[in-house]
Structures are given as structure tokens and as C-alpha cells.
Amino acid sequence: MTPVRLAIVGCGAAARGCHLPALPPLKGDVRLTALIDRDPLQAEAALALYRELGGTDADAVLLATDPADAADAFDAAVVVAPHTLHAPIVRSLLAAGKHVLLEKPMTTTVADAEALLAAAAADGAPVLAMAHPRRLFPAYAWVKRLIDDGDLGEVVRVEWSEGHPYAHEPVSWSMFDRRLAGGGVLTDTASHVFDTLLWWLGPEAEVVRYEDNSLGGVETDASAHLRFGATDVHCDFSRLRDLGIRCRVTGTRATVTIGTDFPAGECTLVTADGVELHRGDVDAVAPAQGEWELLFTEQLANFAAAVRGTAPVHSTARDGVRVVELIQACYGAAVREGSAQPWTTRGSGAAAGGPALAGRTVAVTGASGFIGGRLVERLVLGTGARVRPVVRGFGRAARLSVLPQDRLEFRQADLLDPAALRAAFEGCDTVVHCAFGSSGDEAARWAASVEGTSGVLAAARAAGVRRVVHLSTVDVYDPAVEGALTEDSAARPADPADREYEQQKLAAERLVRDAHGDGLETVVLQPGVVHGPWGGQWTTAQLRRPAGDFAQLPTGDGGGACNAVYVDDLADAVLLAVDTPAAAGERFLVGHAEELRWGTFFDAVRALRGLDTAAAEPGEPVAEWELELYRSTARADYDKARRILGFTARVPFSEGAALTGQWASWAGETPGAGA
């Protein structure tokens, strides 16, 4: 048997994680002969992995940037390109007589999908198969048998939840770019889910209601109410929230529940009168497979058999069209509703005031983090600036993909990579430096915070940036300060033996202040306790900390001064620091002028968590250094920011806590929260 000569078109994460590892067991049946990607580095990385996996004839694999350049080297192709490129790539491959196994979704428009279906249906046309590997999951195949055999009776309801913080690390921003992805979590995850539902329940489907959170970009959260005949189907998807990964199919005779990931974990089958018929794993019945790599090996083997004319494909081009039809019906304006997300849309538009920044280009380091992410949102939704989020990896920046993308220019750069930073800053007039060392060991955190800041300053100067706005902290001041704290207060003593957060920020701020001049302006902002949606230390960390801690933390009027600032107020200060000429070379304490005590702060956290302070039992002792922080009487004075920047914080703590509570409920960070 002559092996099918196979090309992989698109050499990103999906090709490397799924299709390449599936090839070695198919020696003699399928032979990789070409790796094709518009970026030669991606093709080279894929070839290196193929070699590492022990792939056959790796030295003979042709690398190309266009399928036409390698046309003589392959008979069939797996297409794993960005979604909006599927139609033109597959159209040209079919026209050239090449068989195609196409990753989901088939296309991003119904017209394109129907055109590919027609091309594949012509007499003598090559095979066009869909890559829908979930049909090979043991639990999915089990549910299909239960439905087909009548074991569930009439299926009356399906509930499907699939959501978790985006965990993959894509090699580019293409999965989050509407121009390349076509859509967000619905296009991506629901392609699998909708194919499964169509496979289980039949092709007659209608959209009753659809909601997502896109603000002009691609959605990270979506909810669809569908109807398949008499069966009601409710689906929730998220790239940001942990919704669980589960499907429940309720019939008149029995209900089956499965985990929808691979492997499925515990699955159950319970009769309508409560008799448990199954609990535990589900055995793989061919063609379903019990190992991840074998799913894709089976898929490729089936595709090769279809190419030879010896077997039908597991998933047809018609199946692909039906999925696209259902996705596009959800996106249709007649049924789509926008999700309420006031923590994001608050402060949007010209009515919010502040500088317009039209014609400016602002880079933001740490854009996937709490403060940097909110700043990007405010810049895009509330100003006319072009915004260049700078991130170390794209996966953690999924939150920002919902934003309108006409003024967004994502860049990938490590703080310790001077060349990448300079490239990221080219053409920018302002850099807002929010990134710092928040992961790794002490040395790694110091390097990111201090050496990284040095690199940012050097790269900004080399790229011709006019101004760097640096996010520092109130913690650079001597903790022994009592009473009024101003920009003239004593600094925290430097301690070469201490390389933790406060010393990192102290050293970084000094680098920024020393860099001012000779063509580069610097501005330093010094917030205190920054709180709000997506927050770390003063938001999620407090919502997740042991309940026993709160018996030891201040309450009521107890505790010292809490120099807090809601994240939107800090974003306002940043925007003013970007645009105010007199701010050059200065540093500013930033916060709300209200007198807030730590007791009030922690009472708000207790309220969000539903904790009863009187009934709480102390847990492990809270560290004395932390308790000492809550006794400090130092009260920050924000007069300088008011005089020079024109800054006045507008969000009192109670309002910020309420917005945080809405977000925390949505994000599943509070008791009883969820979608």
C-alpha cells in the first residue's frame, strides 16, 4: 500500500499538539511530505517537533509558505489555518485535486461553506472531510448509542456548560482577532459542541436566544438557547470563567451526564425513577479511542481510507456546513443580545471626559494583567488613541479580545528581550509601564521588575518614544511615616539583601526617575491599594483567602488608614499623565480622598463572601507584618495630582465594591455565583 502523501497547512499550536503527534503510528499508511505556513519559523518549529517525535523521513519534508509552492509534494492536506482563511485555502486545494481534512469551523460564512460543499460534491472531486474529533471521544459515542438505542426515551432537554480561563498558549494573536478567527468562543468551542448536538439530535435546529459579550471584537462568553425539534438545549461557553465542563442529556426514560473534556471522568446514567445504571469511566468502542493521540491517529487513518475509497469519513462536509449555519444563526442580529458587563463598559465614550488622545499611539506593558488590562479597555473604549498592548504570551490576554479591534495592535515581548521591546514600541509616542515581576522565584521577579524596567526605558528611548508613564506604588515610602504622606515623605530605606516586591518597586522607580531627560520624559504614579474587577492582591486574593483569617482582620471602624483607589480612578490618572505637559519628570500619589479604614475595606470583602464576623473562628495566625500594615496611620495626600494633573478620584469605595461584587458574581468568585 502506497502511503498517502500528506501536507499540514498551518503549523501553529493545533497542528503541533494534535496532528503531528498522530502521524508516527501511521507509518506506511500516511507520510508527512510538506509543512506549510506563511511564517517560515512556524514550519521550522513544526518540523523540529516531528523529528523529536520520531517522524518518518523528516529530512525529506518540504517546508513552504504557500501550498502552491509545494503542490507536487503532497496528495492530501490537513488545513489548520486561521478560520477566515479556510475558504480560500480549501477552495484552491480542491481545485488542484488535493484531498482535504479541514479543522473546525469549516468556514466563517454560510455562503463559503456551501461553496466548498458544492465543490467537494462534483463528480470526481477530491475528498473533503471535517476534523470533528469529539465524535471519537468514548463518552460522546456512548451518549450517541444511548440516544439511538432508545435507552433515554425521548430526549427533552440538554444542558451543556463548557468554560474555564483560557489555558492554551497560541503562537499568535489570530485566535482572538476577528479578521482571522471570525468569532470567539462560539466559533471555537461551540463548533465542537454544535457538531455533537447535530450528530446526537439530528439536523433540524433553531436558535431561540443567543447572548454574548463582544464589544466589537470576539466574544469570550456566550450563551445559546437552541431547539432541536422538541428538545430544548441550553449551552454556556466561556474563555474567562470556570463554568465546569459537563453535559446532561435528559430523556423521558433516563438521564445521562458526562464530562465533555478528554478524558470525560465520571459519567452517570440514572433512570427517571432514580435507579443508577452506570457510574464511572466509559469504555472506548471503536472507532472511539481512549488515548488523546489516538483520536487524531484514528481521524487521519479514516481520512486516508476515504482518500483511497475504502471507507466513508467520520464527519462530512455537509456536517461542517450545518455547524456553520447554526453558529451564524446565533450571531444573527435578530437573536443576539449583548451581555451586561458594567465593570468593563463603565467610563466608555466621550461622556467620560478626560483626554481624547486622537492620533496618539500608546503602548501598555503588562496588558494581560489587572491594571494594564483595564487601562487597555479604557483607552480603546474611551479615547481615540491607537493602543498597542504588549504581552509576554497571548493566552492570558483573552479578556481583551472582546474590544473593538480597529485601533488595537498586539505585540509579544518579554521584558528581558530588548530587541522585542524596541520593536513593540516603534511608532509609539507613549509607553505606560504596568508590568512587573509577579511570577517565578525571587531572582526572576527582581529581573522582571528591575532589569525589565531598565529594558523598557532603553527600548523606549531607542524607539523615539516621547513619554514613559510608570506604575509604581505607595510602598516605596518609609512604612514608619505617620500622618500625612506626600511625595516629599521619606523613602523606604534600600536593602540590598531584600529583593521582594517593595524593594523591586523602589529600585524600578529610581531607574525611571533617573531616565527623565535627554529626549525622554518620565512620569511616575504611586497608587496604594488598587482594587476592582480582575484584581489580584486586593480583590481575588481576599475573596479566596481562608475564612478563618477574617476573625483576625480589622472590622467596623478598626484598623488604620487604607489608601485605596478603584482601578478606574487609577486609569483616569494614567490618561492624564499621558497627556499633561507639566507632569513630565514628576511623581504623583494616586487615590481617593475619602477617609477609608481597613475595617471598612475588610467588611466589604466579608459581605461579598457572606461571612459572619461574630461567628467566625480564627484560623492559622495572620502574619504580624500584614497586621502591622493594617495599623498604619499614614494617610496619602493627593493634592499634587489634583493641582498638576487635574486628577480627582470619582469612584468612592462603596461604588467600587459594588462593581467588584457584580463582577465577582459573574466570575464565580463569590458563594453561589456563576453564569
C-alpha positions as a printed Julia matrix, in Angstrom:
675×3 Matrix{Float64}:
   0.0    0.0    0.0
   1.42   3.35  -1.05
   1.25   5.91   1.77
  -0.92   8.96   1.31
   1.43  11.93   0.94
   0.22  14.49   3.46
   0.8   18.2    3.91
  -0.12  20.16   7.01
  -1.2   23.69   6.12
  -0.87  25.88   9.19
   1.79  24.87  11.72
   0.59  26.54  14.91
  -0.46  25.12  18.26
  -3.25  22.85  16.98
  -1.04  21.26  14.34
   1.72  20.63  16.85
  -0.5   19.48  19.68
  -2.89  17.26  17.73
  -1.96  16.31  14.18
   1.82  15.91  14.22
   1.84  13.54  17.24
  -0.77  11.4   15.43
   1.49  10.63  12.46
   4.19   8.23  13.77
   1.77   5.3   14.32
   0.58   5.65  10.69
   3.92   4.72   9.15
   3.24   3.05   5.81
  -0.31   4.47   5.65
   0.25   8.24   5.8
   3.56  10.01   5.19
   4.18  13.65   6.03
   5.76  15.29   2.99
   5.17  19.04   3.47
   4.74  21.6    6.24
   3.24  24.86   5.02
   2.87  28.12   6.94
   3.01  31.78   5.99
   5.56  32.18   8.79
   8.64  30.05   7.95
   9.59  29.93  11.64
   6.35  28.11  12.47
   7.0   25.49   9.79
  10.55  25.02  11.07
   9.3   24.59  14.64
   6.76  22.01  13.47
   9.48  20.08  11.64
  11.66  20.1   14.74
   8.79  18.6   16.72
   8.15  15.98  14.03
  11.8   14.94  14.27
  11.57  14.81  18.06
   8.53  12.53  17.75
  10.47  10.14  15.54
   8.53  11.01  12.39
   9.34   9.12   9.2
  11.62  10.73   6.59
  11.79  14.04   8.44
  14.74  15.19   6.32
  12.62  14.86   3.19
   9.74  17.03   4.45
   9.36  20.13   2.3
   8.88  23.5    4.02
   6.87  26.13   2.16
   4.93  29.32   2.75
   2.18  28.6    0.19
   0.5   25.31  -0.79
   1.03  26.13  -4.46
   4.79  26.1   -3.93
   4.65  22.51  -2.66
   1.88  21.19  -4.92
   3.98  18.34  -6.33
   4.9   17.09  -2.86
   1.5   16.04  -1.49
  -1.81  14.39  -2.39
  -3.83  15.39   0.68
  -3.71  18.12   3.3
  -4.8   18.83   6.85
  -5.78  22.51   6.97
  -5.19  24.11  10.4
  -5.05  27.76   9.34
  -6.86  30.76  10.87
 -10.61  30.35  10.45
 -11.22  33.12   7.91
  -8.54  31.62   5.63
 -10.21  28.2    5.46
 -12.4   29.02   2.46
  -9.71  30.37   0.09
  -7.14  27.75   1.08
  -9.52  24.79   0.72
 -11.03  26.15  -2.47
  -7.6   26.27  -4.1
  -6.61  22.86  -2.76
  -9.77  21.2   -4.08
  -9.29  22.91  -7.43
  -5.76  21.46  -7.55
  -7.13  17.96  -6.9
  -5.92  17.74  -3.29
  -7.96  15.89  -0.67
  -8.62  17.95   2.48
  -9.18  17.21   6.17
 -10.37  20.56   7.47
 -10.18  21.78  11.07
 -13.33  23.34  12.53
 -15.1   25.54  11.84
 -15.48  24.75   8.17
 -15.69  28.47   7.29
 -16.93  31.67   8.88
 -19.83  32.28   6.47
 -22.61  30.01   5.28
 -22.03  31.03   1.66
 -18.38  29.94   1.81
 -19.32  26.65   3.48
 -21.95  25.85   0.84
 -19.47  26.72  -1.93
 -16.91  24.26  -0.53
 -19.63  21.61  -0.16
 -20.62  22.08  -3.8
 -17.01  21.85  -4.96
 -16.49  18.63  -3.0
 -19.74  17.13  -4.34
 -18.8   17.5   -8.02
 -18.07  14.34  -9.99
 -14.5   13.2   -9.46
 -13.87  15.83  -6.78
 -11.32  15.15  -4.04
 -12.45  14.15  -0.55
 -13.37  16.97   1.84
 -13.69  15.76   5.43
 -14.21  17.67   8.67
 -11.94  17.27  11.69
 -14.54  16.76  14.44
 -12.55  14.55  16.83
 -15.06  14.74  19.68
 -17.13  12.15  17.81
 -14.32   9.8   18.77
 -14.47  10.59  22.5
 -15.71   7.44  24.29
 -18.32   9.32  26.36
 -19.73  11.17  23.34
 -20.04   7.93  21.37
 -21.72   6.32  24.41
 -24.37   9.05  24.54
 -24.94   8.64  20.8
 -25.61   4.91  21.3
 -27.93   5.58  24.24
 -29.99   8.03  22.17
 -30.06   5.86  19.04
 -30.97   2.71  21.0
 -33.82   4.48  22.82
 -32.31   3.94  26.28
 -33.02   7.57  27.22
 -36.51   7.6   25.75
 -37.44  10.89  24.11
 -34.74  13.47  24.72
 -36.41  16.56  26.18
 -33.51  18.7   27.42
 -29.75  19.11  27.06
 -27.66  21.35  29.31
 -24.08  21.96  28.25
 -21.56  24.09  30.16
 -18.01  24.47  28.96
 -15.87  27.21  30.4
 -12.51  27.81  32.01
  -9.86  30.53  31.91
  -8.06  30.31  28.6
  -5.28  27.82  29.22
  -3.65  27.37  25.82
  -0.75  29.49  24.64
  -1.34  30.28  20.96
   1.66  31.1   18.82
  -0.05  34.25  17.54
  -2.98  36.55  18.27
  -5.01  35.02  15.39
  -7.44  33.14  17.66
  -8.51  36.47  19.19
  -8.53  38.61  16.03
 -11.97  38.81  14.38
 -10.34  39.32  10.99
  -8.65  35.91  11.29
 -10.82  33.95  13.75
 -14.2   35.18  12.54
 -15.58  34.87  16.07
 -14.65  33.92  19.6
 -15.62  31.14  21.96
 -18.75  30.34  19.95
 -16.81  29.86  16.72
 -14.09  27.93  18.52
 -15.61  25.8   21.28
 -19.22  25.68  20.06
 -18.04  24.29  16.72
 -17.3   21.07  18.62
 -20.45  21.28  20.73
 -22.82  22.09  17.88
 -21.42  19.27  15.74
 -22.01  16.89  18.65
 -25.59  18.1   19.16
 -26.36  17.78  15.45
 -24.84  14.28  15.49
 -26.89  13.26  18.52
 -30.2   15.01  17.85
 -30.44  15.47  14.08
 -30.09  18.39  11.67
 -33.27  20.34  12.43
 -32.16  23.11  14.78
 -33.27  26.64  15.55
 -31.86  29.41  17.71
 -34.31  30.64  20.34
 -31.99  33.11  22.08
 -28.31  33.99  21.97
 -26.18  36.3   24.13
 -22.5   37.18  24.13
 -20.14  39.83  25.48
 -18.47  41.09  22.32
 -17.98  44.85  22.22
 -16.83  44.75  18.62
 -14.11  42.12  18.94
 -14.63  38.4   19.52
 -16.74  37.08  22.37
 -15.17  35.35  25.37
 -18.56  34.39  26.85
 -21.65  33.14  25.08
 -24.99  31.59  25.98
 -27.27  29.89  23.46
 -30.79  28.52  23.82
 -31.44  26.16  20.92
 -34.28  23.86  19.97
 -33.83  20.58  18.13
 -37.39  19.52  17.35
 -38.98  19.07  20.78
 -35.62  19.11  22.6
 -34.58  22.27  24.47
 -30.81  22.81  24.54
 -29.07  25.35  26.77
 -25.34  25.99  26.23
 -22.95  28.25  28.14
 -19.38  28.87  26.98
 -16.51  30.91  28.4
 -12.83  31.57  27.88
 -12.6   33.51  31.13
 -14.76  31.77  33.75
 -14.82  28.33  35.28
 -18.27  27.08  34.28
 -17.35  23.44  34.58
 -17.1   21.04  31.65
 -20.26  18.99  31.7
 -23.24  17.9   29.62
 -26.53  16.49  30.92
 -28.99  14.86  28.5
 -32.44  14.32  30.0
 -34.83  11.85  28.45
 -38.25  10.54  29.39
 -36.72   7.21  30.48
 -33.25   8.17  31.79
 -30.71  10.97  32.19
 -27.05  10.72  31.21
 -24.32  13.08  32.43
 -20.79  13.22  31.02
 -17.7   15.35  31.36
 -17.12  17.0   28.0
 -13.34  17.21  28.19
 -11.0   14.32  27.43
 -10.97  12.03  29.27
 -14.53  12.52  30.45
 -14.02  11.4   34.04
 -17.03  10.13  35.93
 -20.15   9.63  33.84
 -23.59   8.63  35.1
 -26.76   7.06  33.73
 -29.82   7.27  36.0
 -33.35   6.16  35.19
 -36.31   8.51  35.53
 -37.28   6.78  38.78
 -33.81   7.19  40.29
 -32.12   3.86  39.6
 -28.41   4.32  38.87
 -27.38   2.18  35.91
 -23.83   3.48  35.4
 -21.24   5.5   37.26
 -17.59   5.81  36.27
 -15.49   5.81  33.13
 -16.8    4.85  29.71
 -15.01   2.24  27.62
 -13.91   3.19  24.13
 -15.89   1.33  21.47
 -14.3    1.62  18.02
 -13.91   3.96  16.28
 -13.82   5.93  19.57
 -10.39   5.99  21.19
  -9.23   6.0   24.8
  -5.99   7.98  24.34
  -5.61  11.57  23.17
  -3.05  10.95  20.42
  -5.07   8.0   19.12
  -8.08  10.24  18.49
  -6.13  12.06  15.82
  -4.41   8.94  14.58
  -7.85   7.36  14.0
  -9.06  10.56  12.33
  -6.09  10.57   9.94
  -6.37   6.84   9.27
 -10.05   7.26   8.43
  -9.22  10.21   6.17
  -6.57   8.14   4.37
  -9.07   5.31   3.89
 -11.58   7.77   2.44
  -8.92   9.1    0.08
  -8.4    5.5   -1.14
 -12.14   4.98  -1.42
 -12.28   2.18   1.15
 -14.28   3.92   3.92
 -16.63   6.88   4.45
 -15.3    9.78   6.5
 -16.34  10.09  10.14
 -17.53  13.66   9.58
 -18.59  15.02   6.2
 -18.54  18.39   4.51
 -22.33  18.52   4.97
 -21.75  18.16   8.73
 -19.4   21.14   8.55
 -21.98  23.26   6.73
 -24.63  22.53   9.38
 -22.3   23.69  12.15
 -21.56  26.94  10.32
 -25.27  27.52   9.72
 -26.01  27.16  13.43
 -23.12  29.39  14.51
 -24.08  32.12  12.06
 -27.71  31.88  13.14
 -26.56  32.64  16.68
 -24.55  35.64  15.53
 -27.52  36.92  13.51
 -28.68  40.34  14.62
 -32.29  39.21  15.08
 -31.5   36.99  18.07
 -28.21  38.25  19.51
 -28.25  40.1   22.83
 -25.29  41.84  24.43
 -24.23  40.72  27.89
 -24.32  43.29  30.67
 -20.76  43.97  31.84
 -20.78  47.35  33.62
 -17.32  46.79  35.08
 -16.0   46.91  31.51
 -18.23  49.45  29.81
 -18.26  51.94  32.72
 -16.44  55.11  31.69
 -16.7   54.37  27.97
 -17.23  57.05  25.38
 -16.63  60.75  25.17
 -19.01  61.46  28.04
 -16.44  60.05  30.43
 -14.29  63.12  29.93
 -10.51  63.09  30.07
  -8.07  63.41  27.19
  -9.22  62.24  23.75
  -5.7   61.2   22.65
  -6.77  61.09  18.99
  -3.8   60.44  16.72
  -1.66  59.13  19.58
  -0.24  55.61  19.84
   0.1   54.26  23.37
   1.87  51.02  24.26
   0.91  49.28  27.52
   3.23  46.72  29.09
   1.62  44.14  31.34
  -1.55  44.43  29.26
  -2.73  40.97  30.25
  -2.69  41.92  33.94
  -5.17  43.64  36.23
  -4.21  47.3   35.83
  -2.73  47.04  32.34
  -5.8   45.21  31.06
  -8.19  47.78  32.47
  -6.1   50.58  31.02
  -6.28  48.98  27.56
 -10.06  48.73  27.91
 -10.34  52.39  28.88
  -8.02  53.53  26.1
  -9.94  51.61  23.44
 -13.45  52.35  24.69
 -12.93  55.91  25.92
 -10.26  57.59  23.78
  -9.24  57.89  20.15
  -5.72  56.55  20.68
  -4.22  53.62  18.86
  -3.42  51.08  21.55
  -0.57  48.62  21.5
  -0.92  46.02  24.29
   2.46  44.4   24.96
   2.23  40.91  26.45
   4.61  38.06  27.16
   2.04  35.5   25.95
  -1.29  35.86  24.18
  -3.29  33.31  26.19
  -3.72  35.46  29.31
  -4.9   38.41  27.2
  -8.11  36.66  26.07
 -10.1   39.14  28.16
  -9.13  41.95  25.78
 -10.34  40.17  22.65
 -13.91  41.47  23.17
 -12.77  45.03  22.42
 -13.19  46.79  19.06
 -10.07  45.89  17.14
  -9.63  48.67  14.61
  -7.2   50.51  16.94
  -5.66  47.51  18.7
  -2.16  46.32  17.74
  -1.0   43.46  19.96
   2.72  42.84  20.35
   4.54  39.98  22.05
   7.67  40.83  24.01
   9.44  39.67  27.14
  10.65  42.43  29.44
  14.15  40.96  29.23
  14.23  41.0   25.41
  15.47  44.48  24.36
  15.01  43.88  20.62
  11.43  42.69  21.04
  10.61  45.65  23.29
  12.05  48.14  20.84
  10.05  46.59  18.01
   6.93  46.74  20.16
   7.46  50.45  20.89
   8.33  51.58  17.35
   5.88  54.25  16.26
   4.55  54.88  19.78
   4.71  58.31  21.4
   3.86  56.98  24.88
   4.58  53.81  26.86
   2.64  53.02  30.02
   4.71  50.54  32.01
   2.42  48.37  34.14
   4.36  45.1   34.05
   6.41  43.85  36.98
   7.75  40.56  38.3
   4.74  38.65  39.58
   5.78  35.04  38.96
   8.77  32.77  39.35
  11.33  32.8   42.12
  12.74  35.89  43.81
  15.51  36.31  41.25
  13.08  36.05  38.33
  10.7   38.57  39.88
  13.55  41.01  40.55
  14.82  40.63  37.0
  11.4   41.34  35.51
  10.68  44.31  37.78
  14.07  46.0   37.82
  16.05  44.81  34.81
  12.79  44.76  32.86
  12.13  48.41  33.7
  15.64  49.28  32.61
  14.97  47.49  29.34
  11.67  49.28  28.83
  13.36  52.66  29.31
  16.2   51.83  26.93
  13.83  50.45  24.3
  11.55  53.46  24.6
  14.47  55.84  24.12
  15.77  53.85  21.15
  12.32  53.77  19.55
  11.87  57.52  19.89
   9.09  57.35  22.46
   8.25  60.75  23.92
   6.98  59.76  27.38
   7.02  56.75  29.71
   4.37  56.63  32.44
   5.48  54.2   35.14
   3.15  52.47  37.6
   4.9   52.41  40.95
   3.34  52.1   44.42
   2.87  53.91  47.7
   5.04  51.15  49.18
   8.2   52.94  48.04
   7.78  55.25  51.07
   9.11  54.53  54.54
   6.49  52.44  56.38
   7.34  54.36  59.56
   5.72  57.53  58.14
   2.77  58.69  60.26
   0.08  61.23  59.48
   0.17  62.96  56.08
   2.06  61.11  53.35
   3.19  63.23  50.4
   5.62  62.92  47.53
   8.19  64.63  49.77
   7.93  61.98  52.51
  10.92  59.8   53.32
  11.57  56.88  51.0
  11.74  53.31  52.19
  15.38  52.52  53.07
  17.06  50.49  50.35
  18.04  47.0   51.48
  20.34  45.06  49.11
  19.56  41.84  50.99
  15.81  42.25  50.37
  14.69  41.64  46.79
  10.95  41.34  47.36
   8.11  43.48  45.96
   8.68  46.75  47.83
  12.4   46.82  47.06
  11.75  45.85  43.45
   9.37  48.78  43.01
  11.75  51.14  44.83
  14.65  50.21  42.56
  12.49  50.37  39.42
  11.09  53.79  40.31
  14.59  55.19  40.82
  15.57  53.95  37.35
  12.55  55.72  35.86
  13.23  58.99  37.63
  16.92  58.91  36.63
  15.95  58.29  32.97
  14.0   61.54  32.68
  15.57  63.98  30.27
  17.61  63.92  27.06
  14.54  63.43  24.85
  12.62  61.07  27.11
  10.02  62.27  29.6
   9.04  60.08  32.53
   6.09  60.27  34.91
   5.64  58.09  38.0
   2.27  57.23  39.52
   2.12  55.82  43.05
  -1.22  54.17  43.83
  -1.96  52.5   47.13
  -4.45  49.63  47.46
  -5.76  49.15  43.92
  -8.99  47.18  43.92
 -11.61  46.21  41.37
 -12.65  43.51  38.88
  -9.83  41.17  37.83
  -7.72  42.49  40.73
  -5.17  40.24  42.37
  -3.79  41.04  45.82
  -6.67  43.26  46.98
  -9.54  41.54  45.18
  -9.37  37.86  44.23
  -6.73  37.06  46.86
  -9.08  38.44  49.54
 -12.1   36.65  48.08
 -10.17  33.37  48.18
  -8.22  33.63  51.42
  -9.1   31.3   54.33
 -12.3   32.34  56.08
 -10.58  31.97  59.46
  -8.31  34.92  58.63
 -11.21  37.35  58.83
 -11.66  36.84  62.57
  -8.23  38.45  62.95
  -8.6   41.27  60.41
  -9.98  44.73  61.24
 -13.73  45.35  61.18
 -16.01  48.35  61.54
 -14.01  51.47  62.42
 -10.99  49.38  63.3
  -7.6   49.44  61.65
  -5.54  52.27  60.26
  -5.79  54.27  57.04
  -6.5   52.3   53.86
  -5.15  54.34  50.95
  -7.38  52.71  48.36
  -8.13  53.52  44.75
 -10.6   51.86  42.41
  -8.89  50.72  39.23
 -10.9   53.09  37.02
  -9.69  56.09  39.0
  -6.12  54.91  38.55
  -6.79  54.57  34.8
  -8.05  58.19  34.81
  -4.79  59.29  36.43
  -2.77  57.39  33.81
  -4.64  59.05  30.95
  -3.98  62.47  32.46
  -0.31  61.59  32.98
  -0.06  60.64  29.31
  -1.44  63.99  28.17
  -0.4   66.62  30.74
   2.79  68.5   29.74
   3.52  69.69  33.29
   3.63  66.1   34.56
   7.0   65.42  32.91
   9.63  64.43  35.46
   7.14  64.3   38.32
   5.7   61.6   40.55
   2.19  61.52  41.96
   0.41  59.72  44.74
  -2.92  58.5   43.37
  -6.02  57.56  45.34
  -9.42  58.61  46.62
  -9.65  61.44  49.14
 -12.28  59.72  51.31
 -11.15  58.54  54.73
 -11.31  54.77  54.45
 -10.29  52.44  57.26
  -9.13  48.89  56.86
 -12.11  47.69  58.88
 -14.46  49.1   56.23
 -12.38  47.51  53.49
 -12.49  44.04  55.02
 -16.16  44.37  55.94
 -16.87  44.83  52.23
 -14.93  41.64  51.48
 -16.83  39.83  54.24
 -20.11  40.98  52.73
 -19.16  39.7   49.28
 -18.2   36.36  50.78
 -21.21  36.14  53.09
 -19.02  35.79  56.19
 -20.41  36.29  59.69
 -17.66  38.03  61.66
 -19.26  37.27  65.03
 -19.44  33.55  64.3
 -16.06  33.26  62.62
 -13.43  31.06  64.24
  -9.79  32.18  63.87
  -7.7   30.01  61.6
  -3.94  29.98  61.27
  -2.43  33.22  62.64
  -2.24  36.04  60.13
   1.38  37.16  59.73
   2.37  40.01  62.03
   3.88  42.01  59.15
   0.48  42.0   57.46
  -1.38  43.02  60.6
   1.13  45.85  61.08
   0.21  47.15  57.62
  -3.41  47.46  58.74
  -2.4   49.56  61.76
  -0.58  52.26  59.8
  -1.95  55.77  60.22
  -0.14  57.22  57.18
  -2.77  58.98  55.07
  -1.82  59.78  51.48
  -2.35  63.35  50.31
  -3.36  63.65  46.64
  -3.1   67.44  46.32
  -0.19  67.32  43.86
  -2.1   65.1   41.44
  -5.07  67.46  41.72
  -3.0   70.58  41.07
  -0.82  69.37  38.23
  -2.76  66.53  36.59
  -6.22  67.86  37.33
  -6.97  64.47  38.88
  -9.77  63.82  41.35
 -10.86  60.26  42.08
 -14.54  59.81  41.2
 -15.36  56.31  42.47
 -15.93  56.06  46.23
 -15.04  52.76  47.83
 -18.69  51.71  48.23
 -19.35  52.11  44.5
 -16.14  50.32  43.56
 -17.0   47.46  45.94
 -20.45  47.16  44.35
 -18.98  46.95  40.84
 -16.46  44.41  42.07
 -19.31  42.42  43.58
 -21.15  42.3   40.25
 -18.0   41.11  38.53
 -17.21  38.59  41.27
 -20.69  37.08  40.97
 -20.31  36.77  37.19
 -16.78  35.39  37.51
 -17.74  32.78  40.09
 -15.59  34.33  42.83
 -18.37  34.59  45.43
 -20.62  31.98  47.08
 -23.48  30.87  44.86
 -22.02  32.82  41.92
 -21.9   31.71  38.34
 -23.46  32.18  34.97
